[in-house]
Amino acid sequence: MASVKENLLRAAELTESDSPRLDLEVLLCHLLGKSRAWLYTWPEHELEPEQQAAFDRLFERRIAGEPVAHLTGNREFWSLPLKVNRSTLIPRPDTEVLVEAVLELRPQESLRALDLGTGTGAIALALATEKPHWQLLAVDKMPAAVALAEENRQQLGLANVQVRQSDWFDGVPPQHFDVIVSNPPYIDAQDPHLREGDVRFEPRSALVADEQGLADIRQIAAQARSYLAADGLLLVEHGWQQADAVAELLGTRGFEQVQSWRDLGGQQRVTGGQWRG
Ligand SMILES: C[S@@+](CC[C@H](N)C(=O)[O-])C[C@H]1O[C@@H](n2cnc3c(N)ncnc32)[C@H](O)[C@@H]1O
């Protein structure tokens, strides 16, 4: 058995993590049902034997590289508590840039939007929270991801989002959306980053795409044209070296006012354009 403070000192052993101390704080908060402020207030608090045993197990899994979000089963996105699991991507803060860009470009209170490859539902649920009168359709190819997004939707009580299974547009009934967004798979299969960090525990179905990572974005851009209203907006997230390629493929498919947005690290990670109709 050890105190809160002693358990947090074990952060020194988490040499592969970028945020070892924070990782252990999050795991302790999850296990004890307390806030980080509580941990700072009660550093000498001793864990009960079963709590200590549970923490030791989580610690070993974290040492083995498992993402903190998989250990706790949740991750915050756009200040929304979302359930996560191994069926899809753990939502990343960088994706909030896409949400911000949509809200900046389309301030209106009423429109129809589609989120392709919704995963946990992160993007669609963030937009639905900000815009209660938007009607959103959120689709994913993986049944387990669809179930997860629906669970998150219900937990947040968002009635303006519909979640359904679809291989990109295949299961989307013909209609015209004002906004189509996607954070699709865009990593090349040979990319060495696939062997590092959290992505080792995330499914390839959420990460990898053919054609140097651009195959899914190409397909989405080509098909989106039939599903966009006049002046409808398409915005996609992509890798930090793909902005020029995505801008070009949108331009050659007839999208106008193509522009990119930078993520929190200053890289161009979201590109979009308007469909002239
Ligand atoms: C990078 S993850 C993004 C998840 C979520 N939108 C986010 O931003 O956190 C890509 C998602 O696309 C889904 N996906 C992959 N191929 C698909 C396809 N052909 N049709 C629909 N969804 C697909 C994956 O299952 C995964 O949930």
The ligand as an ORCA input file, in Angstrom:
! r2SCAN-3c Opt
* xyz 0 1
  C      -9.533      8.705    -37.731
  S     -10.986      7.888    -37.126
  C     -11.953      9.322    -36.665
  C     -12.964      9.090    -35.595
  C     -13.685     10.369    -35.113
  N     -14.362     11.023    -36.203
  C     -12.699     11.336    -34.485
  O     -12.395     12.367    -35.092
  O     -12.228     11.060    -33.379
  C     -11.722      7.333    -38.647
  C     -13.052      6.644    -38.510
  O     -13.488      6.322    -39.842
  C     -14.098      5.055    -39.822
  N     -14.054      4.502    -41.185
  C     -13.006      3.927    -41.827
  N     -13.359      3.555    -43.067
  C     -14.658      3.904    -43.228
  C     -15.588      3.783    -44.292
  N     -15.230      3.197    -45.439
  N     -16.823      4.252    -44.123
  C     -17.192      4.843    -42.941
  N     -16.350      4.974    -41.890
  C     -15.098      4.517    -42.017
  C     -13.318      4.259    -38.801
  O     -14.048      3.147    -38.318
  C     -13.043      5.334    -37.741
  O     -14.043      5.343    -36.763
*
